[in-house]
Amino acid sequence: MKDPKKIQVLRWNISAQQKKSLKRYNLFLKRRIMFKKDEQSKDSIFFRDGIRKIDFVLSYVDDMKKEAELKAERRKEFEQNLRKTGLELETEDKRNSEDGKTYFVKIHAPWEVLITYAEVLGIKMPIKESDIPRADKIPFSYMLGPLKLPRNVKHPHPEYFTAQFTRHRQELFLIEDESSFFPSSARNRIVYYILSRCPFGVEDGKKRFGIERLLNSNTYSSAFPLHDGQYWKPSEPSNPANERYILHQNWARLSYFYKEQPFHLIKDYYGEKIGIYFVFLGFYTEMLFFAAVVGLACFIYGLLSMRDSSSSTEICDPNIGGQIIMCPLCDHVCDFWRLNSTCLASKVSHLFDNESTVFFAIFMGIWVTLFLEFWKQRQARLEYEWDLVDFEEEQQQLQLRPEFEAMCTHRKMNTVTKEMEPHMPLCNRIPWYFLSGATVTLWMSLVIACMVAVIVYRLSVFATFASFVESEASLKHVKSFLTPQITTSLTGSCLNFIVILILNFFYEKISAWITKMELPRTYQEYESSLTLKMFLFQFVNYYSSCFYVAFFKGKIVGYPGRYTYLFHVWRSEECDPGGCLIELTTQLTIIMTGKQVFGNVKEAIYPLVLNWWRRRKARTNSEKLYSRWEQDHDLETFGSLGLFYEYLETVIQFGFVTLFVASFPLAPLLALLNNIIEIRVDAWKLTTQYRRPVAAKAHSIGVWQDILYGMAVLSVATNAFIVAFTSDMIPRLVYYYAYSTNSIEPLKGYVNDSLSTFLIADFPNNTVPSEKRDFTTCRYRDYRNPPDHDEKYFHNMKYWHVLAAKMTFIIVMEHIVFLIKFLLAWMIPDVPKDVVERIKREKLMTVKILHDFELNKLKENLKMNSDDFAKHVLIQENKAQLAQSTV
C-alpha cells in the first residue's frame, strides 16, 4: 500500500511544476498576442518570435576585397561554433537595414546556457531575502528628503543572502521567472565570455578564437549588447522594465543635479566596474562639499579683511608706496616705477595670502586623509552590498590579447594551467621598452621646452608691453589695473593652457601606439602600462607651469646690477612686491577652469555630433524610424578605455585641489561645481549617446587608489613649501615677532623693511634708461645689505632669519599633518564594524541554508531508497509465498 504522505508530496510537486509551466505559457501567449509584426523592426528587443530576448548583436558589411571569402568563412565557422555552445542566432539581411549594407546577427542566450556559464563565472544569485535591515538611516535624514530618490529607484530589489550559482542546486535559488532571473548585465557578460573564447578556425597552424580578433581584422564591424529600449519612453506592458528609461529619468538629467544617484540600478544595468566609478565620483563630490565650504569661508575672510591689510594699505598710500621708487623690471626699455602702481594687485593678493592660508593648508592635509580613509570604508560597504567580498580578478582582464598572440613565435608551458601558451622572450621586449621610455622622456622634455618657451614669451611681452604703455599717453589711465605683470601673467597662462591641450591631444595617440608596440600580454597589463605613461605625462603637462611659478619664479633673479639671464638674453622673471602667490592663483584658475569647461563641452558635444553624422549618413535624422539594433549600432562606442580617461580626468582634478590649494582656496568649490555637472553629463552620454558597454566586475578603483595616496602625501609637502616660499606669510611673521618696534600696529613698516636699496650709479651701462632723474637709489624685493655697507648687496641677517623660519615652518607643518594623518588612518578602520558583522551574518546564514538544503535532499534520497528497499523485500516475500502455494 502506498504511503499517503508521499503521494501528497508528489502531487504538490507536480502541481508546483504545472503552475510554473502554466505561468511561462501564459507569459508566452501574452507576448505573442501583444507582439505586432510591424513594430518588430523598430522597437523590439526580441527575436522575430517576440519571445527570445536579444542579449548581444554582431554586425558586418560585405567586403569586396580579396579577403572577402576568408572573412565569410571565418564568420560561418564562428557562428556555427556559437550555436554548438547553445547560443541561438538570428540574422537580419542587409536589405532590411537602413543603409542597405549592414548585416546584423542577433544572439540570445537560452536558460541552459545561462545557468551553465553562471556556474563557470561564479556569479552569485539570491537564495533567501536578507533579514538584516538596510543601513540607510542617518541623523537628520528627514532634512535630506528633497535630495532622495524614490525608494523603488534607489533600491529596485530587496537585499538577499546570495551564493554562487550551481545548476545542480537550482531549487535552492529564488527563481520566479527564468527570463528575468539573471539581470541583463549578467546576461551580456555571459554572452561576451562565450564570444571571447569561441574559435573560428585554424590559421597558420594555430587555433584562432575570440570576437576581439575578428573585430580587429574587420571580419565583424561591431559587437555590442542592446540597450533595454529607447531612453525617452518606458517599455510596453508586456515587455521587461526599461531600465534605460528609468536611468534617464532619474539620473541622466541635469535638472536632477541635486539628487542622489541610483547606484544599484547603475550596477544592474552597466555592471560593477562602471557602477563603482560613479560611486567614487559621487563620494568624492560629497567630500568636496566640506572642503569647498571651508575654502569659501577662508576666501570671505580675505575679502572682509582686505581693508585691514597693512601691506596693501602701505603699498596704496601715496605717502608710502607712492614715494618708494622701484628698480626697472627689465633692461633698456623699462623705466623706474612707483610701488603704489601695484595697489590693485596687492589687494587681490591679500584675498589668497592671509592668515587663513596656513589654516586651510593644514585643513586640506587632514581632509585628504579623511577622504581616502572614508573611501576605503565606502568601498568595503560596496563590496558587501554588491557581493564582491570574495571577488577574483575578472577573467577577461587576464585573457591574452590577440595582438600578443599574433606576434608571438615562441610558446611556453603555463605553470598553472599546464598548457602551452604564446610567450614573448624578454630580449624581444627590451628594444620596445627602451623606445617607450625614450618616447615618454622626450615628450616630458617637450613639455618643459614649451614651458620655457612660454616663459620667454612672458619676458619679451613684458618688456614690449611696458615700453608701449610708457610711450602711449592714452593708456596712462589703465596702468593702475592693467600692469605689465598682470597682463603677461594672464596671457601667459592662457597660452600655456592652449599648449597643454595641443600636447595632450598628440600624446594620447602616441602613448596608445607605443603601448601596443610593447605587446602587453593581457588586457590588465596593457591598461597598467598605459596608465603609467598617461599619468606621468599629464602630471608634468598640467602641473609643470604651476610648479615653476610656485617654487622657481623669482627665486633665482639675482639683484640689480647682477641679474641672472635666461640663455644670456632674457632677464629672469621677478615676483610682484607682494609675492608670486597671486600669479600662482591666476595660473591655477585658468588651467583648472579651462580644463574642466573644455572637458565637459567635449564630452557632451563630441558624441552628439558623431551620432548625428551617422544618422545623417543612414539617410534619417530620427531614431524612431529604424530598428532597435540599428539605433544602437549608430551610437558612439564607449570602448575598453572609456573609464580610464574618466578616472584620469578626476585624478588630475584631485591634484589641482590638493597640490596647490594653499594658493587658491576656491579650488574645491570649482571642482565641486564641475563634478555636479560632470556626473550628469557622464550619465547622459552613457545613457543616450553611447552603445551599452559590456558589463564587467571590479571591486575597487584599482591602481588609481595608489596614485591618489601618492598625491595626498606629495600635497602636504607642496602646500608647506607654497606657504613658506611663495606666500608672504612667513616674512610677515618674522617681522612681527623679531623686528617690529610698533606695539600698536606691529606690521606697520613691513613693506619698507622687505625692500632693499640699490645705488643707481652701480647699474651696468645701457641697462637702465638714460634720462635725468632726481633720485639716486631704487628699491627691490630682497634682504640684502645697502650700498654703504662693507659687504654691500650681500644677504643680510634678516634673510637668514626668514630662511630659517621658512624651513622650520615646513618641518613643523609636515610633521603635524603627517602625525594627524597617521593617527586618523590608525583610528578609522578600513572596514566598518557593522559591515564586518553583516558579512559574518551572511556567511553564517548562507552556510546554514546550504546545509539545510543538502540535508533535506539527503533525507529525501534516503527515504526514497528505504521505500524502494521495503517494496523490493515485499515483492520477494510475495514471490516466495506464491512459489510455496504452487508447490
LUMNULUM-416934 format. One record per residue (C-alpha): residue in three letters; x, y, z. Coordinates in steps of 0.05 Angstrom, whole numbers, padded with zeros to 5 digits, always signed. Layout:
alaXYZ ...
//
This chain:
met+00000+00000+00000 lys+00027+00068-00019 asp+00045+00120+00034 pro-00008+00176+00033 lys+00044+00229+00055 lys+00089+00210-00003 ile+00031+00214-00052 gln+00013+00283-00024 val+00085+00309-00033 leu+00086+00281-00104 arg+00021+00315-00121 trp+00046+00381-00091 asn+00110+00377-00133 ile+00070+00362-00197 ser+00023+00419-00180 ala+00080+00468-00169 gln+00113+00447-00235 gln+00047+00454-00272 lys+00036+00523-00242 lys+00106+00544-00263 ser+00097+00517-00333 leu+00028+00548-00338 lys+00056+00615-00317 arg+00110+00612-00370 tyr+00060+00591-00423 asn+00013+00648-00405 leu+00071+00697-00410 phe+00088+00667-00478 leu+00016+00675-00503 lys+00011+00746-00475 arg+00075+00767-00511 arg+00052+00733-00575 ile-00015+00770-00571 met+00017+00837-00554 phe+00073+00828-00606 lys+00060+00864-00671 lys+00099+00847-00732 asp+00101+00919-00758 glu+00133+00943-00694 gln+00185+00888-00692 ser+00233+00924-00739 lys+00231+00988-00697 asp+00230+00979-00622 ser+00234+00904-00609 ile+00289+00877-00565 phe+00267+00805-00583 phe+00277+00756-00639 arg+00223+00753-00693 asp+00182+00706-00649 gly+00175+00762-00598 ile+00196+00715-00541 arg+00271+00705-00542 lys+00307+00768-00517 ile+00367+00796-00556 asp+00427+00793-00510 phe+00481+00813-00560 val+00487+00839-00631 leu+00542+00829-00682 ser+00545+00869-00747 tyr+00585+00864-00811 val+00587+00892-00881 asp+00602+00853-00945 asp+00675+00862-00963 met+00691+00866-01037 lys+00766+00859-01027 lys+00809+00797-01034 glu+00797+00776-00962 ala+00722+00774-00971 glu+00719+00698-00976 leu+00766+00688-00917 lys+00723+00734-00873 ala+00659+00700-00896 glu+00689+00632-00878 arg+00711+00658-00810 arg+00641+00684-00796 lys+00609+00619-00817 glu+00655+00577-00773 phe+00648+00626-00715 glu+00572+00626-00717 gln+00569+00551-00723 asn+00612+00544-00661 leu+00569+00594-00624 arg+00508+00550-00639 lys+00546+00490-00613 thr+00555+00525-00546 gly+00480+00531-00542 leu+00471+00604-00563 glu+00414+00619-00611 leu+00427+00665-00671 glu+00382+00702-00718 thr+00409+00742-00777 glu+00378+00805-00807 asp+00393+00812-00881 lys+00425+00876-00905 arg+00362+00890-00946 asn+00325+00902-00880 ser+00377+00952-00854 glu+00370+01027-00864 asp+00435+01035-00903 gly+00424+00971-00945 lys+00495+00947-00930 thr+00498+00921-00859 tyr+00481+00851-00835 phe+00461+00842-00762 val+00469+00777-00723 lys+00425+00776-00661 ile+00445+00729-00605 his+00402+00700-00550 ala+00427+00660-00490 pro+00375+00607-00470 trp+00366+00584-00399 glu+00412+00524-00403 val+00470+00567-00428 leu+00458+00619-00374 ile+00458+00570-00317 thr+00519+00534-00344 tyr+00563+00595-00351 ala+00536+00629-00289 glu+00567+00570-00252 val+00632+00576-00292 leu+00637+00651-00277 gly+00618+00642-00204 ile+00560+00691-00208 lys+00525+00700-00141 met+00450+00696-00142 pro+00397+00704-00087 ile+00377+00645-00043 lys+00337+00680+00011 glu+00314+00750+00027 ser+00360+00782+00077 asp+00336+00792+00148 ile+00388+00847+00161 pro+00356+00917+00157 arg+00386+00967+00109 ala+00435+01017+00138 asp+00400+01077+00106 lys+00381+01114+00170 ile+00427+01174+00182 pro+00418+01231+00231 phe+00372+01287+00206 ser+00355+01245+00144 tyr+00287+01279+00142 met+00323+01344+00123 leu+00353+01309+00062 gly+00285+01289+00034 pro+00289+01332-00029 leu+00356+01300-00046 lys+00329+01229-00042 leu+00306+01186-00099 pro+00242+01144-00097 arg+00255+01080-00058 asn+00238+01036-00117 val+00292+01071-00158 lys+00345+01074-00104 his+00333+01002-00083 pro+00299+00967-00142 his+00306+00899-00109 pro+00305+00874-00037 glu+00370+00852-00005 tyr+00384+00778-00008 phe+00431+00727+00020 thr+00469+00701-00041 ala+00511+00641-00061 gln+00550+00623-00123 phe+00501+00594-00174 thr+00503+00519-00185 arg+00458+00487-00237 his+00450+00424-00195 arg+00421+00465-00138 gln+00371+00505-00178 glu+00316+00492-00127 leu+00358+00530-00076 phe+00354+00596-00113 leu+00295+00644-00116 ile+00276+00632-00189 glu+00207+00662-00202 asp+00216+00675-00276 glu+00274+00645-00316 ser+00272+00703-00366 ser+00285+00756-00313 phe+00325+00715-00261 phe+00392+00738-00288 pro+00398+00814-00296 ser+00413+00840-00365 ser+00485+00858-00345 ala+00498+00786-00324 arg+00468+00760-00389 asn+00511+00803-00434 arg+00572+00787-00392 ile+00560+00713-00401 val+00550+00720-00476 tyr+00613+00762-00483 tyr+00651+00709-00444 ile+00629+00657-00496 leu+00644+00704-00554 ser+00714+00719-00528 arg+00731+00645-00526 cys+00695+00617-00586 pro+00742+00590-00640 phe+00734+00608-00714 gly+00785+00564-00748 val+00858+00545-00754 glu+00905+00593-00790 asp+00980+00585-00798 gly+00976+00522-00757 lys+00947+00559-00696 lys+00877+00556-00668 arg+00845+00624-00674 phe+00789+00646-00627 gly+00754+00707-00597 ile+00709+00763-00621 glu+00764+00814-00608 arg+00809+00784-00661 leu+00750+00784-00710 leu+00736+00857-00695 asn+00810+00875-00704 ser+00811+00841-00773 asn+00744+00875-00792 thr+00711+00808-00800 tyr+00656+00838-00757 ser+00648+00913-00754 ser+00619+00916-00684 ala+00596+00874-00625 phe+00552+00903-00570 pro+00496+00887-00522 leu+00429+00922-00535 his+00402+00977-00492 asp+00336+00958-00458 gly+00296+01005-00502 gln+00290+01078-00521 tyr+00311+01125-00467 trp+00253+01174-00477 lys+00195+01126-00465 pro+00180+01066-00419 ser+00173+00996-00446 glu+00107+00964-00467 pro+00068+00929-00411 ser+00085+00860-00438 asn+00160+00873-00440 pro+00210+00875-00383 ala+00221+00942-00349 asn+00261+00991-00390 glu+00318+01006-00342 arg+00350+01054-00392 tyr+00288+01098-00388 ile+00288+01096-00312 leu+00361+01115-00311 his+00349+01173-00359 gln+00290+01199-00319 asn+00323+01194-00250 trp+00397+01202-00264 ala+00418+01227-00333 arg+00384+01295-00330 leu+00418+01359-00310 ser+00355+01382-00273 tyr+00368+01325-00223 phe+00437+01352-00205 tyr+00418+01357-00132 lys+00392+01285-00127 glu+00430+01224-00103 gln+00450+01172-00155 pro+00414+01105-00164 phe+00478+01064-00154 his+00444+00996-00150 leu+00407+01009-00215 ile+00471+01032-00249 lys+00506+00968-00225 asp+00449+00924-00250 tyr+00449+00958-00318 tyr+00522+00973-00333 gly+00559+00926-00286 glu+00601+00936-00224 lys+00661+00967-00259 ile+00622+01027-00285 gly+00580+01028-00223 ile+00640+01036-00176 tyr+00666+01094-00218 phe+00602+01133-00206 val+00602+01115-00132 phe+00673+01141-00128 leu+00657+01205-00166 gly+00595+01216-00123 phe+00633+01204-00058 tyr+00690+01250-00079 thr+00639+01304-00096 glu+00605+01297-00028 met+00672+01304+00008 leu+00689+01364-00035 phe+00628+01399-00006 phe+00662+01405+00062 ala+00728+01429+00032 ala+00690+01479-00011 val+00653+01508+00049 val+00718+01517+00088 gly+00754+01545+00027 leu+00697+01594+00014 ala+00699+01616+00087 cys+00774+01630+00080 phe+00762+01670+00017 ile+00707+01711+00051 tyr+00754+01723+00109 gly+00806+01750+00060 leu+00752+01793+00027 leu+00728+01822+00093 ser+00798+01835+00120 met+00824+01866+00055 arg+00816+01937+00082 asp+00854+01919+00145 ser+00914+01892+00108 ser+00973+01934+00130 ser+01015+01912+00070 ser+00965+01934+00016 thr+00949+01997+00056 glu+01022+02018+00057 ile+01031+02000-00017 cys+00970+02040-00037 asp+00986+02100+00007 pro+01013+02157-00036 asn+01058+02179+00022 ile+01089+02110+00030 gly+01081+02067-00033 gly+01077+02129-00076 gln+01145+02152-00051 ile+01182+02086-00060 ile+01218+02084-00126 met+01227+02012-00151 cys+01283+01988-00197 pro+01265+01973-00270 leu+01234+01904-00283 cys+01271+01895-00349 asp+01333+01922-00383 his+01337+01981-00431 val+01263+01995-00443 cys+01233+01990-00373 asp+01234+02053-00330 phe+01235+02063-00255 trp+01166+02057-00225 arg+01129+02073-00161 leu+01107+02018-00114 asn+01035+02043-00109 ser+01025+02025-00183 thr+01014+01953-00157 cys+00960+01975-00109 leu+00905+01932-00141 ala+00949+01871-00146 ser+00968+01877-00072 lys+00894+01879-00052 val+00876+01819-00094 ser+00937+01782-00067 his+00910+01791+00003 leu+00848+01751-00016 phe+00890+01689-00020 asp+00952+01707+00021 asn+00927+01720+00091 glu+00925+01686+00160 ser+00874+01635+00137 thr+00922+01607+00085 val+00961+01567+00137 phe+00897+01541+00169 phe+00869+01519+00101 ala+00934+01485+00081 ile+00933+01444+00145 phe+00858+01431+00139 met+00866+01404+00068 gly+00922+01358+00091 ile+00873+01329+00142 trp+00815+01330+00092 val+00852+01288+00040 thr+00867+01236+00094 leu+00795+01233+00116 phe+00773+01228+00044 leu+00817+01168+00029 glu+00802+01132+00094 phe+00727+01142+00088 trp+00731+01120+00016 lys+00762+01054+00038 gln+00703+01045+00084 arg+00653+01063+00029 gln+00689+01014-00017 ala+00684+00959+00036 arg+00610+00972+00045 leu+00601+00969-00030 glu+00637+00902-00035 tyr+00587+00874+00015 glu+00525+00905-00018 trp+00546+00883-00088 asp+00571+00813-00069 leu+00644+00828-00084 val+00673+00804-00018 asp+00704+00741-00048 phe+00717+00775-00115 glu+00771+00746-00161 glu+00802+00785-00218 glu+00757+00788-00279 gln+00780+00733-00327 gln+00771+00779-00387 gln+00825+00824-00358 leu+00873+00764-00352 gln+00858+00737-00421 leu+00914+00740-00473 arg+00908+00798-00522 pro+00900+00777-00595 glu+00956+00824-00616 phe+01003+00789-00567 glu+00985+00721-00594 ala+00993+00743-00666 met+01064+00769-00655 cys+01089+00711-00612 thr+01130+00657-00646 his+01151+00622-00582 arg+01108+00580-00535 lys+01117+00564-00462 met+01085+00518-00411 asn+01037+00554-00364 thr+01055+00531-00294 val+00983+00539-00270 thr+00942+00510-00328 lys+00997+00463-00352 glu+00981+00484-00424 met+01027+00513-00477 glu+01016+00588-00485 pro+01046+00642-00530 his+01109+00671-00499 met+01150+00733-00515 pro+01223+00729-00492 leu+01249+00788-00453 cys+01303+00801-00505 asn+01249+00815-00556 arg+01214+00864-00510 ile+01274+00905-00487 pro+01280+00947-00551 trp+01207+00968-00545 tyr+01215+00983-00471 phe+01274+01029-00487 leu+01234+01062-00543 ser+01175+01071-00496 gly+01218+01102-00441 ala+01253+01147-00491 thr+01186+01169-00521 val+01157+01187-00453 thr+01221+01223-00433 leu+01222+01260-00499 trp+01150+01284-00492 met+01161+01305-00419 ser+01222+01344-00443 leu+01179+01375-00497 val+01130+01398-00443 ile+01188+01431-00405 ala+01212+01462-00470 cys+01143+01490-00484 met+01140+01518-00413 val+01207+01552-00424 ala+01180+01580-00490 val+01121+01609-00452 ile+01169+01639-00401 val+01208+01671-00459 tyr+01142+01697-00487 arg+01125+01728-00419 leu+01193+01761-00414 ser+01192+01790-00484 val+01119+01812-00479 phe+01132+01843-00410 ala+01187+01888-00439 thr+01146+01905-00501 phe+01082+01920-00463 ala+01119+01961-00410 ser+01151+02006-00463 phe+01086+02011-00502 val+01047+02033-00440 glu+01100+02084-00423 ser+01101+02113-00493 glu+01025+02116-00503 ala+00994+02174-00465 ser+00924+02147-00478 leu+00939+02085-00436 lys+00961+02123-00374 his+00893+02113-00341 val+00895+02036-00348 lys+00964+02029-00317 ser+00933+02024-00247 phe+00898+01958-00261 leu+00929+01931-00326 thr+01002+01928-00305 pro+01055+01891-00345 gln+01057+01838-00291 ile+00982+01824-00294 thr+00980+01827-00370 thr+01037+01777-00380 ser+01010+01732-00325 leu+00941+01727-00357 thr+00963+01719-00429 gly+01019+01672-00410 ser+00971+01627-00371 cys+00922+01625-00429 leu+00977+01609-00478 asn+01003+01555-00432 phe+00933+01524-00427 ile+00928+01521-00503 val+00996+01488-00508 ile+00975+01437-00455 leu+00913+01417-00495 ile+00953+01410-00560 leu+01008+01368-00528 asn+00956+01325-00493 phe+00919+01311-00558 phe+00980+01285-00594 tyr+01009+01248-00534 glu+00945+01207-00525 lys+00953+01179-00595 ile+01028+01166-00587 ser+01022+01134-00518 ala+00967+01086-00543 trp+01011+01067-00603 ile+01075+01057-00563 thr+01037+01015-00511 lys+01012+00969-00567 met+01083+00963-00593 glu+01106+00938-00524 leu+01059+00879-00535 pro+01030+00873-00465 arg+01008+00801-00451 thr+00939+00814-00421 tyr+00888+00870-00422 gln+00906+00885-00350 glu+00980+00894-00367 tyr+00960+00938-00425 glu+00917+00984-00381 ser+00971+00988-00327 ser+01025+01007-00377 leu+00981+01059-00409 thr+00961+01087-00341 leu+01034+01097-00321 lys+01051+01133-00386 met+00989+01177-00388 phe+00992+01197-00315 leu+01066+01214-00316 phe+01058+01257-00378 gln+00994+01292-00355 phe+01025+01305-00287 val+01083+01341-00320 asn+01038+01373-00373 tyr+00986+01403-00326 tyr+01028+01418-00264 ser+01096+01439-00291 ser+01077+01512-00301 cys+01046+01514-00231 phe+01109+01484-00201 tyr+01150+01536-00238 val+01110+01595-00211 ala+01106+01566-00141 phe+01178+01544-00130 phe+01224+01575-00182 lys+01197+01642-00207 gly+01230+01700-00170 lys+01277+01654-00131 ile+01338+01659-00176 val+01332+01730-00201 gly+01395+01759-00172 tyr+01396+01833-00155 pro+01403+01899-00194 gly+01470+01901-00229 arg+01478+01825-00225 tyr+01414+01796-00252 thr+01410+01724-00277 tyr+01393+01715-00350 leu+01357+01660-00388 phe+01401+01639-00446 his+01442+01702-00431 val+01388+01743-00466 trp+01324+01749-00424 arg+01327+01772-00352 ser+01295+01723-00303 glu+01224+01738-00281 glu+01212+01774-00216 cys+01153+01766-00170 asp+01106+01822-00152 pro+01127+01860-00090 gly+01070+01824-00054 gly+01098+01756-00075 cys+01084+01704-00130 leu+01022+01675-00097 ile+00973+01716-00138 glu+01007+01694-00203 leu+01003+01621-00180 thr+00929+01632-00165 thr+00919+01661-00235 gln+00956+01603-00268 leu+00917+01551-00228 thr+00849+01584-00240 ile+00858+01589-00316 ile+00886+01518-00326 met+00837+01484-00278 thr+00775+01522-00301 gly+00794+01517-00374 lys+00807+01442-00370 gln+00740+01429-00335 val+00699+01472-00383 phe+00734+01444-00444 gly+00727+01372-00418 asn+00652+01378-00405 val+00638+01412-00472 lys+00679+01359-00508 glu+00645+01301-00472 ala+00576+01329-00489 ile+00587+01355-00559 tyr+00635+01303-00589 pro+00589+01241-00585 leu+00528+01283-00602 val+00559+01308-00667 leu+00586+01238-00686 asn+00518+01205-00675 trp+00483+01260-00715 trp+00532+01249-00772 arg+00520+01173-00772 arg+00445+01182-00773 arg+00452+01232-00830 lys+00494+01182-00869 ala+00440+01130-00855 arg+00391+01177-00891 thr+00349+01192-00830 asn+00351+01243-00773 ser+00304+01207-00726 glu+00317+01146-00683 lys+00244+01130-00688 leu+00249+01107-00760 tyr+00294+01046-00756 ser+00305+00983-00715 arg+00329+00979-00643 trp+00395+00946-00661 glu+00408+00997-00716 gln+00396+01053-00667 asp+00448+01025-00620 his+00495+01009-00678 asp+00496+01083-00698 leu+00515+01105-00628 glu+00587+01120-00606 thr+00628+01064-00576 phe+00647+01073-00503 gly+00708+01029-00512 ser+00750+00989-00463 leu+00789+01052-00443 gly+00727+01096-00433 leu+00732+01091-00357 phe+00808+01101-00359 tyr+00801+01171-00386 glu+00745+01187-00336 tyr+00789+01166-00278 leu+00849+01203-00307 glu+00808+01267-00312 thr+00785+01260-00239 val+00855+01246-00213 ile+00884+01306-00249 gln+00830+01349-00218 phe+00846+01319-00150 gly+00917+01343-00160 phe+00894+01414-00172 val+00850+01411-00110 thr+00905+01384-00064 leu+00974+01401-00091 phe+00966+01477-00096 val+00904+01490-00055 ala+00942+01536-00007 ser+00946+01587-00063 phe+00873+01582-00084 pro+00821+01563-00030 leu+00766+01567-00082 ala+00794+01506-00120 pro+00750+01456-00082 leu+00689+01499-00097 leu+00705+01500-00172 ala+00717+01424-00170 leu+00651+01414-00134 leu+00611+01454-00185 asn+00646+01418-00242 asn+00634+01349-00213 ile+00560+01362-00202 ile+00555+01376-00276 glu+00605+01321-00294 ile+00563+01267-00261 arg+00501+01285-00302 val+00540+01295-00367 asp+00573+01227-00359 ala+00506+01196-00343 trp+00472+01230-00402 lys+00525+01210-00453 leu+00528+01138-00427 thr+00453+01131-00428 thr+00436+01167-00493 gln+00498+01175-00536 tyr+00538+01111-00526 arg+00526+01038-00541 arg+00515+00997-00479 pro+00583+00974-00453 val+00595+00901-00437 ala+00585+00891-00362 ala+00649+00877-00322 lys+00664+00866-00249 ala+00711+00907-00205 his+00716+00912-00130 ser+00757+00976-00126 ile+00783+01035-00168 gly+00848+00996-00177 val+00915+01030-00188 trp+00882+01098-00184 gln+00876+01090-00108 asp+00952+01083-00102 ile+00961+01145-00145 leu+00913+01184-00100 tyr+00953+01163-00039 gly+01017+01186-00071 met+00988+01253-00089 ala+00959+01261-00019 val+01029+01253+00012 leu+01060+01300-00040 ser+01006+01352-00027 val+01029+01361+00045 ala+01099+01379+00021 thr+01077+01425-00036 asn+01028+01464+00007 ala+01080+01473+00062 phe+01130+01499+00011 ile+01077+01545-00020 val+01061+01577+00047 ala+01135+01582+00064 phe+01166+01605-00002 thr+01111+01630-00047 ser+01066+01668+00001 asp+01088+01727+00042 met+01063+01696+00108 ile+01130+01675+00139 pro+01167+01741+00126 arg+01109+01779+00157 leu+01111+01735+00218 val+01186+01743+00226 tyr+01179+01819+00221 tyr+01120+01816+00270 tyr+01158+01778+00324 ala+01230+01797+00312 tyr+01237+01866+00281 ser+01174+01907+00293 thr+01181+01965+00341 asn+01109+01988+00337 ser+01069+01954+00393 ile+01003+01984+00369 glu+01009+01965+00295 pro+01063+01911+00294 leu+01062+01903+00218 lys+01069+01977+00203 gly+01133+01988+00165 tyr+01137+01917+00139 val+01135+01936+00065 asn+01194+01984+00073 asp+01232+01932+00113 ser+01222+01878+00060 leu+01254+01921+00005 ser+01329+01930-00003 thr+01364+01992-00031 phe+01407+01996-00094 leu+01450+02054-00117 ile+01431+02073-00188 ala+01503+02090-00204 asp+01521+02017-00194 phe+01479+01995-00253 pro+01519+01969-00313 asn+01519+02013-00374 asn+01459+02012-00421 thr+01415+01972-00374 val+01372+02030-00349 pro+01341+02090-00384 ser+01390+02148-00391 glu+01341+02204-00374 lys+01360+02250-00317 arg+01324+02238-00251 asp+01321+02269-00183 phe+01335+02205-00143 thr+01398+02165-00134 thr+01373+02099-00107 cys+01318+02049-00123 arg+01287+01992-00084 tyr+01280+01918-00100 arg+01249+01858-00063 asp+01303+01821-00024 tyr+01341+01821+00042 arg+01409+01850+00023 asn+01458+01900+00052 pro+01452+01973+00029 pro+01504+02007-00017 asp+01541+02039+00041 his+01554+01973+00077 asp+01622+01940+00077 glu+01591+01878+00045 lys+01542+01914+00001 tyr+01489+01875-00035 phe+01505+01811+00003 his+01448+01777+00041 asn+01438+01807+00110 met+01418+01773+00175 lys+01344+01783+00162 tyr+01350+01738+00100 trp+01378+01681+00142 his+01326+01692+00197 val+01270+01688+00146 leu+01301+01627+00112 ala+01308+01592+00179 ala+01236+01609+00196 lys+01212+01581+00129 met+01249+01516+00137 thr+01225+01509+00209 phe+01153+01521+00187 ile+01159+01467+00132 ile+01186+01416+00181 val+01135+01432+00236 met+01076+01434+00188 glu+01095+01369+00153 his+01105+01333+00219 ile+01039+01358+00248 val+00999+01340+00186 phe+01033+01272+00178 leu+01023+01256+00251 ile+00949+01273+00245 lys+00945+01232+00181 phe+00975+01171+00212 leu+00931+01177+00274 leu+00868+01183+00232 ala+00889+01125+00188 trp+00901+01083+00251 met+00836+01104+00285 ile+00790+01095+00224 pro+00781+01021+00207 asp+00785+01001+00134 val+00721+00961+00141 pro+00665+00989+00185 lys+00644+00947+00244 asp+00572+00939+00221 val+00597+00914+00153 val+00642+00863+00186 glu+00581+00838+00226 arg+00537+00836+00164 ile+00589+00796+00126 lys+00595+00746+00183 arg+00519+00742+00188 glu+00511+00730+00114 lys+00565+00676+00113 leu+00533+00642+00172 met+00464+00644+00140 thr+00489+00621+00073 val+00525+00561+00104 lys+00462+00545+00144 ile+00417+00550+00083 leu+00464+00506+00041 his+00470+00456+00099 asp+00394+00452+00108 phe+00384+00444+00033 glu+00435+00388+00027 leu+00408+00354+00090 asn+00336+00355+00064 lys+00359+00329-00003 leu+00397+00273+00032 lys+00336+00255+00074 glu+00292+00252+00013 asn+00341+00207-00022 leu+00348+00162+00038 lys+00272+00159+00047 met+00263+00141-00026 asn+00317+00088-00021 ser+00285+00057+00042 asp+00216+00056+00010 asp+00245+00022-00052 phe+00281-00028-00008 ala+00217-00044+00032 lys+00179-00051-00033 his+00232-00098-00061 val+00230-00142+00002 leu+00154-00145-00001 ile+00156-00167-00074 gln+00207-00221-00058 glu+00164-00246+00000 asn+00103-00248-00044 lys+00141-00287-00096 ala+00165-00337-00043 gln+00094-00346-00017 leu+00067-00356-00087 ala+00120-00408-00101 gln+00103-00446-00037 ser+00028-00445-00052 thr+00042-00471-00122 val+00083-00528-00095 
//
